[in-house]
Amino acid sequence: MTILLDESVPRLFKIHLGEFSIVTVHELGWTGMKNGDLFAAASQQFTIFITADKNLRYQQSLSGNPLSIIVLPTNQVPLVLTLLPLIRDTVLAIQPNELIEISLP
């Protein structure tokens, strides 16, 4: 599985999930891409997209795209770090074309 981190997710998050193959939007030079174009490009190279954009499900038609999406409840590093075990479990369990929103406890 290969994971793409959206520009809304702090890049250092990648370090904390080092057991997975992760690339950031920034590393690819895709910063500022519109979501539709980003999804089209991401679905060619990645299986999971992690974002903190809670409006994503309302902005894009996700049907027919094999990309799985994990939506984080925040992009604040201290809070996201507390969710790492749940995020790991979600990465391992998510199915193609599934969108899972993680909530704060």
VOBAFI-428635 format. One record per atom (N, C-alpha, C): residue in three letters; atom name; x negated, y negated, z negated. Coordinates in nm, 4 decimals. Layout:
BEGIN
(node 'ala'; 'CA'; (X; Y; Z))
...
//
This chain:
BEGIN
(node 'met'; 'N'; (-0.0835; 0.1175; 0.0000))
(node 'met'; 'CA'; (0.0000; 0.0000; 0.0000))
(node 'met'; 'C'; (-0.0881; -0.1239; 0.0000))
(node 'thr'; 'N'; (-0.0450; -0.2222; 0.0726))
(node 'thr'; 'CA'; (-0.1179; -0.3484; 0.0795))
(node 'thr'; 'C'; (-0.0229; -0.4604; 0.0375))
(node 'ile'; 'N'; (-0.0752; -0.5521; -0.0409))
(node 'ile'; 'CA'; (0.0075; -0.6564; -0.1012))
(node 'ile'; 'C'; (-0.0401; -0.7936; -0.0547))
(node 'leu'; 'N'; (0.0563; -0.8786; -0.0208))
(node 'leu'; 'CA'; (0.0276; -1.0177; 0.0127))
(node 'leu'; 'C'; (0.0827; -1.1061; -0.0983))
(node 'leu'; 'N'; (-0.0028; -1.1916; -0.1545))
(node 'leu'; 'CA'; (0.0401; -1.2886; -0.2554))
(node 'leu'; 'C'; (0.0753; -1.4198; -0.1878))
(node 'asp'; 'N'; (0.1944; -1.4671; -0.2130))
(node 'asp'; 'CA'; (0.2412; -1.5942; -0.1594))
(node 'asp'; 'C'; (0.1601; -1.7094; -0.2191))
(node 'glu'; 'N'; (0.1631; -1.8229; -0.1528))
(node 'glu'; 'CA'; (0.0912; -1.9391; -0.2044))
(node 'glu'; 'C'; (0.1517; -1.9903; -0.3346))
(node 'ser'; 'N'; (0.2730; -1.9486; -0.3684))
(node 'ser'; 'CA'; (0.3357; -1.9899; -0.4948))
(node 'ser'; 'C'; (0.2844; -1.9105; -0.6153))
(node 'val'; 'N'; (0.2065; -1.8062; -0.5892))
(node 'val'; 'CA'; (0.1511; -1.7224; -0.6961))
(node 'val'; 'C'; (0.0042; -1.7605; -0.7160))
(node 'pro'; 'N'; (-0.0357; -1.7891; -0.8394))
(node 'pro'; 'CA'; (-0.1764; -1.8250; -0.8628))
(node 'pro'; 'C'; (-0.2714; -1.7172; -0.8099))
(node 'arg'; 'N'; (-0.3751; -1.7605; -0.7392))
(node 'arg'; 'CA'; (-0.4689; -1.6669; -0.6760))
(node 'arg'; 'C'; (-0.5408; -1.5767; -0.7748))
(node 'leu'; 'N'; (-0.5628; -1.6250; -0.8973))
(node 'leu'; 'CA'; (-0.6350; -1.5419; -0.9937))
(node 'leu'; 'C'; (-0.5546; -1.4187; -1.0346))
(node 'phe'; 'N'; (-0.4273; -1.4192; -1.0039))
(node 'phe'; 'CA'; (-0.3407; -1.3042; -1.0292))
(node 'phe'; 'C'; (-0.3965; -1.1791; -0.9617))
(node 'lys'; 'N'; (-0.4609; -1.1983; -0.8485))
(node 'lys'; 'CA'; (-0.5203; -1.0882; -0.7722))
(node 'lys'; 'C'; (-0.6203; -1.0097; -0.8568))
(node 'ile'; 'N'; (-0.6968; -1.0780; -0.9382))
(node 'ile'; 'CA'; (-0.7985; -1.0149; -1.0222))
(node 'ile'; 'C'; (-0.7346; -0.9191; -1.1224))
(node 'his'; 'N'; (-0.6189; -0.9559; -1.1729))
(node 'his'; 'CA'; (-0.5530; -0.8771; -1.2765))
(node 'his'; 'C'; (-0.4807; -0.7541; -1.2221))
(node 'leu'; 'N'; (-0.4692; -0.7442; -1.0927))
(node 'leu'; 'CA'; (-0.4095; -0.6259; -1.0296))
(node 'leu'; 'C'; (-0.5108; -0.5633; -0.9344))
(node 'gly'; 'N'; (-0.6336; -0.5541; -0.9810))
(node 'gly'; 'CA'; (-0.7444; -0.5080; -0.8981))
(node 'gly'; 'C'; (-0.7331; -0.3656; -0.8481))
(node 'glu'; 'N'; (-0.6424; -0.2873; -0.9062))
(node 'glu'; 'CA'; (-0.6270; -0.1492; -0.8601))
(node 'glu'; 'C'; (-0.5510; -0.1397; -0.7279))
(node 'phe'; 'N'; (-0.4940; -0.2517; -0.6834))
(node 'phe'; 'CA'; (-0.4204; -0.2555; -0.5571))
(node 'phe'; 'C'; (-0.4980; -0.3353; -0.4529))
(node 'ser'; 'N'; (-0.4684; -0.3088; -0.3273))
(node 'ser'; 'CA'; (-0.5279; -0.3850; -0.2175))
(node 'ser'; 'C'; (-0.4450; -0.5124; -0.1994))
(node 'ile'; 'N'; (-0.5024; -0.6261; -0.2393))
(node 'ile'; 'CA'; (-0.4285; -0.7527; -0.2395))
(node 'ile'; 'C'; (-0.5045; -0.8588; -0.1610))
(node 'val'; 'N'; (-0.4290; -0.9323; -0.0798))
(node 'val'; 'CA'; (-0.4822; -1.0458; -0.0051))
(node 'val'; 'C'; (-0.3893; -1.1636; -0.0332))
(node 'thr'; 'N'; (-0.4441; -1.2835; -0.0360))
(node 'thr'; 'CA'; (-0.3609; -1.4017; -0.0593))
(node 'thr'; 'C'; (-0.3320; -1.4733; 0.0727))
(node 'val'; 'N'; (-0.2207; -1.5441; 0.0744))
(node 'val'; 'CA'; (-0.1851; -1.6268; 0.1896))
(node 'val'; 'C'; (-0.2992; -1.7243; 0.2183))
(node 'his'; 'N'; (-0.3575; -1.7780; 0.1135))
(node 'his'; 'CA'; (-0.4688; -1.8725; 0.1277))
(node 'his'; 'C'; (-0.5880; -1.8079; 0.1993))
(node 'glu'; 'N'; (-0.6234; -1.6858; 0.1613))
(node 'glu'; 'CA'; (-0.7374; -1.6177; 0.2234))
(node 'glu'; 'C'; (-0.7174; -1.5971; 0.3734))
(node 'leu'; 'N'; (-0.5931; -1.5783; 0.4136))
(node 'leu'; 'CA'; (-0.5625; -1.5560; 0.5551))
(node 'leu'; 'C'; (-0.5471; -1.6860; 0.6340))
(node 'gly'; 'N'; (-0.5475; -1.7984; 0.5643))
(node 'gly'; 'CA'; (-0.5255; -1.9259; 0.6320))
(node 'gly'; 'C'; (-0.3796; -1.9476; 0.6667))
(node 'trp'; 'N'; (-0.2889; -1.8794; 0.5972))
(node 'trp'; 'CA'; (-0.1464; -1.8879; 0.6256))
(node 'trp'; 'C'; (-0.0740; -1.9876; 0.5358))
(node 'thr'; 'N'; (-0.1465; -2.0658; 0.4590))
(node 'thr'; 'CA'; (-0.0851; -2.1636; 0.3696))
(node 'thr'; 'C'; (-0.0006; -2.2613; 0.4508))
(node 'gly'; 'N'; (0.1206; -2.2873; 0.4037))
(node 'gly'; 'CA'; (0.2091; -2.3811; 0.4717))
(node 'gly'; 'C'; (0.2948; -2.3191; 0.5802))
(node 'met'; 'N'; (0.2772; -2.1909; 0.6083))
(node 'met'; 'CA'; (0.3599; -2.1238; 0.7091))
(node 'met'; 'C'; (0.5055; -2.1187; 0.6631))
(node 'lys'; 'N'; (0.5976; -2.1347; 0.7549))
(node 'lys'; 'CA'; (0.7396; -2.1201; 0.7240))
(node 'lys'; 'C'; (0.7664; -1.9737; 0.6892))
(node 'asn'; 'N'; (0.8640; -1.9511; 0.5996))
(node 'asn'; 'CA'; (0.8893; -1.8150; 0.5523))
(node 'asn'; 'C'; (0.9198; -1.7157; 0.6639))
(node 'gly'; 'N'; (0.9968; -1.7556; 0.7631))
(node 'gly'; 'CA'; (1.0286; -1.6642; 0.8731))
(node 'gly'; 'C'; (0.9036; -1.6185; 0.9464))
(node 'asp'; 'N'; (0.8159; -1.7125; 0.9782))
(node 'asp'; 'CA'; (0.6900; -1.6791; 1.0456))
(node 'asp'; 'C'; (0.5994; -1.5985; 0.9535))
(node 'leu'; 'N'; (0.5994; -1.6350; 0.8271))
(node 'leu'; 'CA'; (0.5170; -1.5643; 0.7290))
(node 'leu'; 'C'; (0.5620; -1.4190; 0.7167))
(node 'phe'; 'N'; (0.6927; -1.3954; 0.7090))
(node 'phe'; 'CA'; (0.7434; -1.2579; 0.6991))
(node 'phe'; 'C'; (0.7108; -1.1771; 0.8234))
(node 'ala'; 'N'; (0.7253; -1.2390; 0.9392))
(node 'ala'; 'CA'; (0.6950; -1.1677; 1.0637))
(node 'ala'; 'C'; (0.5490; -1.1252; 1.0666))
(node 'ala'; 'N'; (0.4601; -1.2153; 1.0306))
(node 'ala'; 'CA'; (0.3171; -1.1830; 1.0290))
(node 'ala'; 'C'; (0.2849; -1.0829; 0.9185))
(node 'ala'; 'N'; (0.3420; -1.1042; 0.8007))
(node 'ala'; 'CA'; (0.3128; -1.0172; 0.6862))
(node 'ala'; 'C'; (0.3606; -0.8748; 0.7099))
(node 'ser'; 'N'; (0.4743; -0.8585; 0.7744))
(node 'ser'; 'CA'; (0.5283; -0.7235; 0.7949))
(node 'ser'; 'C'; (0.4415; -0.6397; 0.8877))
(node 'gln'; 'N'; (0.3532; -0.7037; 0.9635))
(node 'gln'; 'CA'; (0.2620; -0.6306; 1.0515))
(node 'gln'; 'C'; (0.1422; -0.5737; 0.9757))
(node 'gln'; 'N'; (0.1083; -0.6328; 0.8610))
(node 'gln'; 'CA'; (-0.0140; -0.5951; 0.7901))
(node 'gln'; 'C'; (0.0058; -0.5511; 0.6461))
(node 'phe'; 'N'; (0.1215; -0.5820; 0.5869))
(node 'phe'; 'CA'; (0.1408; -0.5597; 0.4441))
(node 'phe'; 'C'; (0.2685; -0.4818; 0.4174))
(node 'thr'; 'N'; (0.2736; -0.4185; 0.3001))
(node 'thr'; 'CA'; (0.3945; -0.3461; 0.2611))
(node 'thr'; 'C'; (0.4733; -0.4204; 0.1536))
(node 'ile'; 'N'; (0.4026; -0.5034; 0.0740))
(node 'ile'; 'CA'; (0.4676; -0.5754; -0.0359))
(node 'ile'; 'C'; (0.4266; -0.7225; -0.0327))
(node 'phe'; 'N'; (0.5242; -0.8083; -0.0568))
(node 'phe'; 'CA'; (0.5021; -0.9525; -0.0651))
(node 'phe'; 'C'; (0.5427; -0.9962; -0.2052))
(node 'ile'; 'N'; (0.4519; -1.0611; -0.2781))
(node 'ile'; 'CA'; (0.4821; -1.1102; -0.4128))
(node 'ile'; 'C'; (0.4880; -1.2624; -0.4091))
(node 'thr'; 'N'; (0.5976; -1.3171; -0.4610))
(node 'thr'; 'CA'; (0.6208; -1.4608; -0.4575))
(node 'thr'; 'C'; (0.6819; -1.5083; -0.5890))
(node 'ala'; 'N'; (0.6770; -1.6377; -0.6122))
(node 'ala'; 'CA'; (0.7481; -1.6983; -0.7248))
(node 'ala'; 'C'; (0.8614; -1.7872; -0.6728))
(node 'asp'; 'N'; (0.8915; -1.7765; -0.5441))
(node 'asp'; 'CA'; (0.9964; -1.8558; -0.4802))
(node 'asp'; 'C'; (1.1313; -1.7882; -0.5042))
(node 'lys'; 'N'; (1.2048; -1.8373; -0.6029))
(node 'lys'; 'CA'; (1.3322; -1.7751; -0.6407))
(node 'lys'; 'C'; (1.4423; -1.7971; -0.5366))
(node 'asn'; 'N'; (1.4243; -1.8925; -0.4479))
(node 'asn'; 'CA'; (1.5252; -1.9199; -0.3455))
(node 'asn'; 'C'; (1.5058; -1.8369; -0.2199))
(node 'leu'; 'N'; (1.4056; -1.7547; -0.2190))
(node 'leu'; 'CA'; (1.3697; -1.6781; -0.0999))
(node 'leu'; 'C'; (1.4862; -1.5969; -0.0443))
(node 'arg'; 'N'; (1.5582; -1.5285; -0.1302))
(node 'arg'; 'CA'; (1.6671; -1.4428; -0.0828))
(node 'arg'; 'C'; (1.7758; -1.5230; -0.0113))
(node 'tyr'; 'N'; (1.7879; -1.6507; -0.0417))
(node 'tyr'; 'CA'; (1.8900; -1.7343; 0.0209))
(node 'tyr'; 'C'; (1.8382; -1.8045; 0.1465))
(node 'gln'; 'N'; (1.7062; -1.8082; 0.1623))
(node 'gln'; 'CA'; (1.6461; -1.8781; 0.2755))
(node 'gln'; 'C'; (1.6260; -1.7880; 0.3966))
(node 'gln'; 'N'; (1.6122; -1.6600; 0.3731))
(node 'gln'; 'CA'; (1.5740; -1.5695; 0.4808))
(node 'gln'; 'C'; (1.6677; -1.4505; 0.4893))
(node 'ser'; 'N'; (1.6896; -1.4043; 0.6110))
(node 'ser'; 'CA'; (1.7570; -1.2771; 0.6303))
(node 'ser'; 'C'; (1.6502; -1.1694; 0.6172))
(node 'leu'; 'N'; (1.6654; -1.0848; 0.5187))
(node 'leu'; 'CA'; (1.5639; -0.9845; 0.4910))
(node 'leu'; 'C'; (1.5954; -0.8498; 0.5547))
(node 'ser'; 'N'; (1.7144; -0.8355; 0.6117))
(node 'ser'; 'CA'; (1.7514; -0.7071; 0.6700))
(node 'ser'; 'C'; (1.6673; -0.6779; 0.7935))
(node 'gly'; 'N'; (1.6323; -0.5527; 0.8073))
(node 'gly'; 'CA'; (1.5549; -0.5102; 0.9229))
(node 'gly'; 'C'; (1.4058; -0.5303; 0.9095))
(node 'asn'; 'N'; (1.3629; -0.5950; 0.8036))
(node 'asn'; 'CA'; (1.2200; -0.6163; 0.7818))
(node 'asn'; 'C'; (1.1718; -0.5124; 0.6812))
(node 'pro'; 'N'; (1.0687; -0.4353; 0.7145))
(node 'pro'; 'CA'; (1.0226; -0.3302; 0.6227))
(node 'pro'; 'C'; (0.9494; -0.3829; 0.4997))
(node 'leu'; 'N'; (0.9204; -0.5112; 0.4980))
(node 'leu'; 'CA'; (0.8453; -0.5714; 0.3885))
(node 'leu'; 'C'; (0.9264; -0.5674; 0.2587))
(node 'ser'; 'N'; (0.8663; -0.5199; 0.1522))
(node 'ser'; 'CA'; (0.9275; -0.5219; 0.0196))
(node 'ser'; 'C'; (0.8861; -0.6513; -0.0490))
(node 'ile'; 'N'; (0.9760; -0.7064; -0.1297))
(node 'ile'; 'CA'; (0.9493; -0.8366; -0.1910))
(node 'ile'; 'C'; (0.9701; -0.8286; -0.3419))
(node 'ile'; 'N'; (0.8713; -0.8790; -0.4148))
(node 'ile'; 'CA'; (0.8814; -0.8908; -0.5601))
(node 'ile'; 'C'; (0.8811; -1.0397; -0.5920))
(node 'val'; 'N'; (0.9856; -1.0841; -0.6615))
(node 'val'; 'CA'; (0.9981; -1.2248; -0.6981))
(node 'val'; 'C'; (0.9677; -1.2389; -0.8474))
(node 'leu'; 'N'; (0.8653; -1.3159; -0.8771))
(node 'leu'; 'CA'; (0.8267; -1.3409; -1.0155))
(node 'leu'; 'C'; (0.9130; -1.4531; -1.0731))
(node 'pro'; 'N'; (0.9374; -1.4529; -1.2043))
(node 'pro'; 'CA'; (1.0239; -1.5553; -1.2633))
(node 'pro'; 'C'; (0.9569; -1.6915; -1.2783))
(node 'thr'; 'N'; (0.8254; -1.6953; -1.2645))
(node 'thr'; 'CA'; (0.7493; -1.8186; -1.2825))
(node 'thr'; 'C'; (0.6123; -1.8015; -1.2183))
(node 'asn'; 'N'; (0.5436; -1.9114; -1.1978))
(node 'asn'; 'CA'; (0.4047; -1.9016; -1.1516))
(node 'asn'; 'C'; (0.3082; -1.9503; -1.2596))
(node 'gln'; 'N'; (0.3585; -1.9660; -1.3805))
(node 'gln'; 'CA'; (0.2743; -2.0073; -1.4927))
(node 'gln'; 'C'; (0.1909; -1.8882; -1.5388))
(node 'val'; 'N'; (0.0599; -1.9023; -1.5289))
(node 'val'; 'CA'; (-0.0324; -1.7914; -1.5533))
(node 'val'; 'C'; (-0.0088; -1.7211; -1.6872))
(node 'pro'; 'N'; (0.0006; -1.7916; -1.8000))
(node 'pro'; 'CA'; (0.0177; -1.7190; -1.9268))
(node 'pro'; 'C'; (0.1421; -1.6299; -1.9292))
(node 'leu'; 'N'; (0.2510; -1.6778; -1.8708))
(node 'leu'; 'CA'; (0.3742; -1.5986; -1.8679))
(node 'leu'; 'C'; (0.3627; -1.4805; -1.7724))
(node 'val'; 'N'; (0.3046; -1.5035; -1.6566))
(node 'val'; 'CA'; (0.2883; -1.3950; -1.5590))
(node 'val'; 'C'; (0.1989; -1.2853; -1.6163))
(node 'leu'; 'N'; (0.0958; -1.3230; -1.6884))
(node 'leu'; 'CA'; (0.0056; -1.2233; -1.7463))
(node 'leu'; 'C'; (0.0784; -1.1322; -1.8446))
(node 'thr'; 'N'; (0.1776; -1.1839; -1.9149))
(node 'thr'; 'CA'; (0.2537; -1.0989; -2.0071))
(node 'thr'; 'C'; (0.3399; -0.9975; -1.9325))
(node 'leu'; 'N'; (0.3662; -1.0240; -1.8059))
(node 'leu'; 'CA'; (0.4510; -0.9357; -1.7249))
(node 'leu'; 'C'; (0.3720; -0.8329; -1.6437))
(node 'leu'; 'N'; (0.2399; -0.8328; -1.6557))
(node 'leu'; 'CA'; (0.1580; -0.7440; -1.5726))
(node 'leu'; 'C'; (0.2010; -0.5975; -1.5766))
(node 'pro'; 'N'; (0.2299; -0.5383; -1.6930))
(node 'pro'; 'CA'; (0.2733; -0.3979; -1.6919))
(node 'pro'; 'C'; (0.4011; -0.3772; -1.6096))
(node 'leu'; 'N'; (0.4962; -0.4681; -1.6227))
(node 'leu'; 'CA'; (0.6208; -0.4587; -1.5466))
(node 'leu'; 'C'; (0.5954; -0.4796; -1.3973))
(node 'ile'; 'N'; (0.5078; -0.5711; -1.3639))
(node 'ile'; 'CA'; (0.4749; -0.5957; -1.2231))
(node 'ile'; 'C'; (0.4089; -0.4722; -1.1630))
(node 'arg'; 'N'; (0.3157; -0.4107; -1.2354))
(node 'arg'; 'CA'; (0.2510; -0.2874; -1.1872))
(node 'arg'; 'C'; (0.3551; -0.1787; -1.1607))
(node 'asp'; 'N'; (0.4448; -0.1581; -1.2567))
(node 'asp'; 'CA'; (0.5491; -0.0561; -1.2411))
(node 'asp'; 'C'; (0.6373; -0.0859; -1.1205))
(node 'thr'; 'N'; (0.6679; -0.2128; -1.1002))
(node 'thr'; 'CA'; (0.7522; -0.2527; -0.9876))
(node 'thr'; 'C'; (0.6812; -0.2275; -0.8552))
(node 'val'; 'N'; (0.5535; -0.2601; -0.8476))
(node 'val'; 'CA'; (0.4751; -0.2347; -0.7260))
(node 'val'; 'C'; (0.4779; -0.0860; -0.6914))
(node 'leu'; 'N'; (0.4657; -0.0018; -0.7912))
(node 'leu'; 'CA'; (0.4625; 0.1428; -0.7675))
(node 'leu'; 'C'; (0.5992; 0.2004; -0.7318))
(node 'ala'; 'N'; (0.7070; 0.1352; -0.7748))
(node 'ala'; 'CA'; (0.8410; 0.1899; -0.7551))
(node 'ala'; 'C'; (0.9190; 0.1285; -0.6392))
(node 'ile'; 'N'; (0.8806; 0.0110; -0.5942))
(node 'ile'; 'CA'; (0.9599; -0.0597; -0.4932))
(node 'ile'; 'C'; (0.9654; 0.0189; -0.3620))
(node 'gln'; 'N'; (1.0801; 0.0119; -0.2977))
(node 'gln'; 'CA'; (1.1038; 0.0814; -0.1714))
(node 'gln'; 'C'; (1.0958; -0.0176; -0.0542))
(node 'pro'; 'N'; (1.0742; 0.0328; 0.0674))
(node 'pro'; 'CA'; (1.0712; -0.0563; 0.1840))
(node 'pro'; 'C'; (1.2000; -0.1386; 0.1942))
(node 'asn'; 'N'; (1.1849; -0.2635; 0.2304))
(node 'asn'; 'CA'; (1.2961; -0.3571; 0.2491))
(node 'asn'; 'C'; (1.3752; -0.3828; 0.1213))
(node 'glu'; 'N'; (1.3139; -0.3596; 0.0068))
(node 'glu'; 'CA'; (1.3810; -0.3864; -0.1204))
(node 'glu'; 'C'; (1.3303; -0.5190; -0.1765))
(node 'leu'; 'N'; (1.4189; -0.5935; -0.2391))
(node 'leu'; 'CA'; (1.3814; -0.7163; -0.3084))
(node 'leu'; 'C'; (1.4110; -0.6961; -0.4561))
(node 'ile'; 'N'; (1.3096; -0.7136; -0.5397))
(node 'ile'; 'CA'; (1.3264; -0.7003; -0.6839))
(node 'ile'; 'C'; (1.2849; -0.8309; -0.7496))
(node 'glu'; 'N'; (1.3754; -0.8856; -0.8297))
(node 'glu'; 'CA'; (1.3447; -1.0056; -0.9072))
(node 'glu'; 'C'; (1.3093; -0.9631; -1.0489))
(node 'ile'; 'N'; (1.1905; -1.0003; -1.0931))
(node 'ile'; 'CA'; (1.1471; -0.9700; -1.2287))
(node 'ile'; 'C'; (1.1914; -1.0849; -1.3186))
(node 'ser'; 'N'; (1.2440; -1.0500; -1.4352))
(node 'ser'; 'CA'; (1.2917; -1.1514; -1.5297))
(node 'ser'; 'C'; (1.1999; -1.1599; -1.6502))
(node 'leu'; 'N'; (1.1997; -1.2759; -1.7113))
(node 'leu'; 'CA'; (1.1283; -1.2915; -1.8379))
(node 'leu'; 'C'; (1.2071; -1.2190; -1.9462))
(node 'pro'; 'N'; (1.1371; -1.1578; -2.0405))
(node 'pro'; 'CA'; (1.2087; -1.0861; -2.1481))
(node 'pro'; 'C'; (1.2887; -1.1814; -2.2351))
//
